[in-house]
Amino acid sequence: MHYSRLCALLIDCNTPDIDQAASFWAGALGRAIDPDHPGTRGNYRMLVTPADEPIVQIQRVEHESRVHIDIETDDIPAEVARLEELGASVVKRLERWVVMQAPTGQRYCVVRVQRPGFPKNANLWT
């Protein structure tokens, strides 16, 4: 038995200037950059997000620019197995998350719990 829910919207930017990209998306979405958030470091910039909404993170990447989601869970192996049963495949297992691909081609990540209030609004899987 485990829980999972939508965690974050990540805007992957193939750019040399992550701050410029974050400034654009902050303006486009009407949210400030959160320089004090622990997730704002290196290739990542966090936008200010209300606690009851998914996180919005801008990240510098080597692959093409795209948008992906993160699914947060209290049991990464169980959630990965559940998604594989639905037809997803594992692309890469990393230390703290798993990159997966939907049967329709979209990539997304399964991550540990990130947002406050978990498991509020999460699905319980048995």
N, C-alpha and C positions, 0 to 999 in steps of 0.2 A: 504494500500500500504506500502510495506517495502522492504528493501534490505538485502541480505545475500551473503556471500562468504566463501570459504575455508580460515580458519584463521591459524590453527596450526597443526603440527604433534607432538603428545605427546608420548614419549617413557616411558611407565609405567614399573618401575623396583621394583620387590619384593626383596629388598636388605637392609641390615643394613647400608651400606655405600653409600650414594647417590653421594658423591664426586668421589668415585672410578668409579661408573657407569657413571657419567657425563664425566669423563676423557676418559673412553673407547669410548663412543659415539662421543665425540669431535674428538678423533683420527680417528675413523672409518669414520666419515663424513667430516673430514678436516675442521672443524670449531672450533674456540676457545670457551671456556666457557666465558660467559659475567658476571663477578662478580658484575658489577655496575648496571646491569639491575634491575629494581624494581621487576621483577618476580623471581629473584634469591634470595630465602629466604626459610628458613625451609626445607621442603621436595622437593623443586623445584630448578632446575638449568637451566638457559637459555643459549643457544648457540648463538653466533654472527650470525645474519641473515640479509642479504640485505633487505632493506625496501620493495622491490617489490616481495619478496618470503614469503611463509608461515613461521611462527615462528616454531622453533624446541625447545621443552622443555623436559627435563628429569625430571621425578617425582618419588619419592618413594611412593609405594603403599602397601596395605595389601593383595590385591588379586593377582592372578597369573600375571606374567610379560606378557605384550602385547603392542601393538601399537594402538593408537586411534587418530581420528581427532577431531578438534573443528571446528564448523561452527559459524562464527561471524555474528551478525545481529543488526540492530538498533531497532528491536522490537521482543524480545524473545517470548512473548506469540503468536504473529502472526506466527513466524517461526515454533514454536512447533506445532501449529495447522496445518500449511501447511504440515509438515512432517508426522503428524498423518494421514492426508488425504491420504498420499502416502503409508501408512501401518506401519509406525513406532509406537513405544509405549514409553511412559514415564516410566523410571525406577525410577528416583528420582528427585524431585524439590529441589534445594538448593537456598541459598540466592542470588547468582550472576550468576548461570547457571542451566541448566537442563540436566541431563543424560538421553539419549535416547537409544533405541535399534532398529536397522533396522530389517525388516522382515526376513532377512537372518542371524540374530544373532549378528552382530557386534554392539558394544557399541560406542557411540560418544557423544559429548557434544555440546549444543547450548549455546553460550556465548555472552556477550555484546561485542561491538566493541573493538578490541585490537590493530590492526595494523594501522599504519598511512595511510592517503590517502583515507580512506573509504568515499564514496562508489566506488572508482575506482575498476574496474574489478568485481564488485558485480552484482548479478542478481536483477532486480526489479520485485517484485511479486505484483500482484493486486488482 
